[in-house]
Amino acid sequence: MISIITILIVLACAALAFFILIQNPKGGGLTGSFGSISSQVMGVKQSGDVMEKGTWTLISIIGGLCIISVMFFQKPEGVSKNNNAATQQSSAPAKKGK
């Protein structure tokens, strides 16, 4: 199950990268923020509604899948809560040979 979730996360990340790359650059850096204020809100006019919704949806899907994937992780076999393997060895003192 974890492999299916991992594949879905990778596909959602690829789709998110696509949505981000096709958006118009907002540019300007700090000079655009303090310079002239045009009719644009946050850089792009109304053309980015679908892309913005898609971006937020994919971010939500990736976050949800990452949280859900934790539920399917399993402990490796042989690992116990206390891991007493080292303490279960014989505690007899070593014999000294003369």
N, C-alpha and C positions, 0 to 999 in steps of 0.2 A: 504494500500500500504506500509505503514511503517513497518508492521509486515513481509511482504514478503522480504523487503530489510534487515531487521534485521536477518531473517533466513539465507539469502544469506551471510551476513557478518559472522555469526557464522560458517556456513559451510566452507567458505573460510579460516577462522581462523583455523579450525580443519585441513584442507588440508595443510595450511602453517606450522602448528606444525608438521605434518607428514613429509613434505619435510625437515624441519630443523632437525628432529630427525634421519632421515635415512642418512644424510650426514656424511662423515668421519670427526672425530674431527680434528681440525687443531692444537690444543694443543700447548705446548711450552711456551705460555705466552710471557713475555718480553725477556726471555732467548732465545727463538726460533727466535725472531726478530733480535737480535744482535749477535747471535751465527753463526754457519756455515750456509751458504746460499746454498741450494740444487737446483735441477732443478724444484722444486715445486714453483708455483706462488700462493701466498696467501693460502698456506697449502695443497691443493688438486691438483693433476695433472689434466689430462683432463677428468677424470671420472665424474666430477661434472657439466659438461656443461648443461645437461638436468635438473638436480636438481637446478642449479643456475638460469636458465631461468624460471623454474617453481616458484622458490622463488620470483624472481622479478615480475613475472606476477601476482602472488597472492597478493603481497604487493600492486601493482598498483590497482588491483581489489578492495581490501579492502579500500584503500584510496579513490578511486572513488565512491564506494558505500556509504562511510561515508559522502562525500561531497554532493552526490545526496540525501541522506536521510534528510538533512537539509531542502531541498525544500518541503518536504512532512509533516513537522511538522505543527501542527495547534495550534492556541492559545486556551486555555481552554475557554469554554463558560462563559459569564458573566464578563470577564476581558476586560475592555476598555482601551483606550490609557491613559486616565487621572485618571481612577478609582476614580470617585467623589462620591462613595457611602457614605463615612464618612461625606462629606461636604453637602450632600443633606438632612441631617436630619434637623428637624426644628430648627431654630436659635432663637426661642423665649426664653427669660430668664426664669429661673426656679422661681416659686413663693415661697416666704418664708412664712411659716405659723407662726402666733403668738399665 
